[in-house]
Amino acid sequence: MTTGVVFTLAMIATAGCGSSHPPGRPNDGPMSSPRPAASPSDFATVIQNGAPNPEDAIPNPGTGKGNPALLAALLPRTAAGRPAAAAVSPAVVALPDTNLKSLFVGLRQVGAPVTGPPECRPWTAGLPSTVLARFNQPGVQLAVSSQAVSSGPDPTGFAESVITGPPAVLAAVVGPVPPASCRAITAQTSQPGGVRPLAIAAHGLRARAYEVTGSGKTPVWIWGEVVRGPGFLVEIRIPVQSAVPAAAMPARLPAITARAYQRVLAALDGR
């Protein structure tokens, strides 16, 4: 009998989809939002035992070769066995992205079924989705990864992204706090929820933490933190998961973010 592994690491978001736009111009045109879901268990990939993840074969939609230092800047994978086999490989995408319908970036990030108006995208969908939607231009690069790390008896699944580009782009990607329109999202195209800041960010330059809230059995979908460093942005997003209690996330988030920030700082030093 054929057996398989069902590995629920993250809520898969389609980070790039929709019509492209002229490079160099911000654009808030239509792009796909994280696909709707009724519960965290809906976000899963079935992998046959001993087989590689077939989603790893999706081609990189970037233009040219990405900066190898960005790939080295991502946190190394520490999970082994089935969790490691189920995750797609870390990658660097040099923009412009030539296929905004590709799942390549989205498979390496996490989103939530809470979407809201366009100004909420940096918080609900994450920074890579926002960059692809508004700043899909030469000179911008994304390093993206999703993984599980050993943290006590249970692994914590999370997504990491590192963004480099012109200072004006980095400053415009995300604001210091979620807009008021994102605090309570009740649109018919979104599950009810919202975005609220967390008072736990204390790493690097211009750090800010937040959570994407839900309702009912899922009061929080994502715990996230963004850090502004010299010439880059780092984002860590932890999705709700059955193996780790929600009460542990506010402590685990800044710990992972601190390691990520220091690694990026070291990897890009002297570039």
C-alpha positions in Angstrom: 0.0 0.0 0.0 1.3 3.4 -0.9 1.7 5.7 2.1 2.2 9.4 2.2 3.1 12.2 4.6 0.7 15.1 5.1 2.9 18.0 6.2 1.1 21.1 7.4 3.8 23.8 7.6 2.2 27.0 6.3 -0.8 28.5 4.7 0.1 28.7 1.1 -0.4 32.1 -0.4 -0.2 33.0 -4.1 2.3 35.8 -3.8 2.3 36.7 -7.5 -0.6 36.6 -9.8 -2.2 39.2 -12.2 -1.2 41.5 -14.9 2.3 43.0 -14.9 3.0 46.7 -14.9 5.8 49.0 -16.1 8.9 48.6 -14.0 9.8 51.4 -11.7 6.2 52.5 -11.0 4.3 51.5 -7.9 1.2 49.5 -8.7 -1.7 48.4 -6.6 -3.4 46.5 -9.4 -5.1 43.1 -8.9 -3.0 40.2 -7.7 -4.3 37.1 -6.1 -4.9 36.9 -2.3 -4.2 33.9 -0.1 -6.6 31.2 -1.0 -9.7 30.9 1.2 -9.6 28.3 3.9 -11.8 27.0 6.7 -9.1 25.8 9.1 -5.4 25.6 9.4 -5.5 21.9 8.4 -6.7 22.8 4.9 -3.2 24.1 4.1 -1.3 20.9 3.4 0.8 19.3 0.8 0.7 15.5 0.4 4.2 14.1 -0.2 4.9 10.4 -0.9 7.3 8.8 1.5 10.9 9.2 0.2 9.9 11.4 -2.7 10.9 15.1 -3.3 8.3 17.8 -3.2 7.0 18.1 -6.8 6.4 21.8 -6.2 10.2 22.3 -6.0 10.3 21.9 -9.8 8.4 25.1 -10.5 10.8 27.4 -12.3 12.1 30.6 -10.8 10.2 33.5 -12.5 12.9 36.0 -11.9 15.1 37.9 -14.3 18.7 36.9 -14.4 20.7 35.4 -11.5 19.9 36.5 -8.0 22.6 37.6 -5.5 24.0 34.4 -3.9 24.7 36.4 -0.7 21.0 36.7 -0.2 20.5 33.0 -0.3 23.3 32.6 2.3 21.6 35.2 4.4 18.5 33.1 5.0 18.4 31.0 8.2 19.8 27.5 7.7 17.4 24.7 7.9 17.6 22.7 11.1 14.6 20.4 10.6 15.2 16.8 9.4 13.3 13.9 8.1 9.8 14.4 6.8 9.4 18.1 7.6 12.7 18.8 5.7 11.6 16.7 2.8 8.2 18.4 2.5 9.5 22.0 2.3 10.5 23.6 -0.9 14.0 24.9 -1.4 15.0 28.5 -0.4 15.4 30.8 -3.4 16.3 34.3 -4.5 14.2 36.0 -7.1 15.7 38.9 -9.0 13.0 41.2 -10.2 11.2 41.9 -12.5 9.2 38.7 -12.0 8.4 37.6 -15.5 5.3 35.5 -14.5 3.2 37.0 -11.8 0.9 34.0 -11.9 3.7 31.7 -10.8 3.4 30.0 -7.4 7.1 30.1 -7.0 7.2 32.8 -4.3 3.9 32.0 -2.8 5.0 28.4 -2.0 7.8 29.8 0.1 5.7 32.3 2.1 2.5 32.3 4.2 -0.7 34.2 3.9 -4.0 34.3 5.6 -7.7 34.1 4.4 -8.0 37.5 6.0 -7.3 40.0 3.1 -8.9 43.4 3.3 -8.2 46.5 1.2 -4.9 46.9 -0.7 -3.3 48.9 2.1 -3.5 45.8 4.3 -1.5 43.6 1.9 1.9 44.1 3.6 0.4 42.7 6.8 -2.1 40.1 5.6 -0.2 38.7 2.6 3.4 39.7 3.6 6.2 41.8 2.1 7.1 39.6 -1.0 3.5 39.8 -2.2 3.5 43.5 -1.7 6.8 44.0 -3.5 5.6 42.0 -6.5 2.3 43.9 -6.6 3.9 47.4 -6.3 7.6 47.3 -7.0 8.2 44.6 -9.6 11.2 46.4 -11.0 15.0 45.9 -11.7 17.2 46.4 -8.7 14.9 44.7 -6.3 15.5 41.1 -5.1 13.6 38.7 -2.8 15.1 35.9 -0.8 12.3 33.6 0.3 12.1 30.4 2.4 9.6 28.4 4.5 10.8 25.9 7.0 10.5 24.3 10.4 13.1 24.8 13.1 13.7 22.7 16.2 12.5 24.7 19.2 11.8 22.5 22.2 10.0 19.3 21.6 7.9 20.6 18.6 9.2 22.4 15.5 7.9 25.8 14.7 7.0 26.4 11.1 7.7 29.8 9.7 8.4 31.8 6.5 11.3 34.2 6.1 11.9 36.8 3.5 14.8 39.2 2.8 14.3 42.1 0.5 17.0 44.4 -1.0 16.5 47.3 -3.3 16.6 51.1 -3.6 16.0 52.9 -0.3 12.8 54.5 -1.6 11.4 51.0 -2.3 12.3 49.7 1.1 10.8 52.7 2.8 7.6 52.4 0.9 6.9 48.7 1.2 5.4 48.7 4.7 4.4 51.5 7.2 5.3 51.6 10.9 1.8 50.5 12.0 -1.1 48.8 10.4 -3.6 51.4 8.9 -6.8 51.9 10.8 -8.7 50.3 7.9 -6.9 47.0 8.6 -7.7 46.8 12.3 -11.1 45.1 11.6 -11.7 43.5 8.2 -15.2 42.3 7.4 -15.3 42.5 3.6 -17.4 39.9 1.8 -14.2 38.8 -0.1 -12.4 38.1 3.1 -12.8 36.0 6.2 -13.4 38.2 9.2 -10.3 39.3 11.2 -7.9 42.1 11.2 -4.3 43.2 11.9 -3.0 44.6 15.2 0.4 45.6 16.4 2.3 43.5 19.0 4.5 45.1 21.6 7.3 42.6 21.3 9.5 44.0 18.5 13.0 44.9 19.8 15.5 44.0 17.1 17.5 46.1 14.6 16.3 49.2 13.0 12.6 50.2 12.7 11.3 46.9 13.9 7.6 46.3 14.2 5.6 43.2 15.1 2.0 42.4 14.4 -0.6 39.6 14.3 -3.2 38.8 11.7 -6.3 37.9 13.7 -9.2 35.7 12.8 -12.4 34.5 14.5 -14.0 31.5 16.0 -11.6 28.5 16.4 -8.7 30.5 14.8 -8.3 33.8 16.8 -4.9 34.4 15.2 -3.7 33.3 11.8 -0.2 34.7 11.7 2.4 36.3 14.0 4.8 38.5 12.1 7.7 40.8 12.5 9.5 43.1 10.1 13.0 44.6 10.7 14.6 47.4 8.7 18.3 47.0 8.3 21.0 48.9 6.3 19.8 48.3 2.7 17.4 45.4 3.5 14.2 44.3 5.1 13.7 41.1 6.9 10.3 39.5 7.7 9.4 36.5 9.7 5.9 35.1 9.6 4.7 32.2 11.8 1.4 30.7 10.9 -1.0 29.1 13.3 -0.1 25.4 13.6 -1.3 22.4 15.6 2.1 21.4 17.0 2.8 24.7 18.8 0.4 26.5 21.2 -0.6 30.0 20.3 0.5 31.2 23.7 4.2 30.3 22.8 4.3 32.4 19.6 4.9 35.9 21.1 8.1 34.5 22.6 9.3 32.5 19.6 8.7 35.2 17.0 11.3 37.7 18.3 13.8 34.9 19.0 13.6 33.7 15.4 13.6 37.3 14.1 16.7 38.2 16.1 18.7 35.3 14.6 17.4 36.1 11.1 18.4 39.8 11.4 21.9 39.1 12.6 22.5 36.5 9.9 21.4 38.9 7.1 23.5 41.7 8.6 26.6 39.4 8.6 25.9 37.9 5.1 25.4 41.3 3.4 28.2 43.1 5.3 30.7 44.7 2.8 28.6 43.8 -0.3 
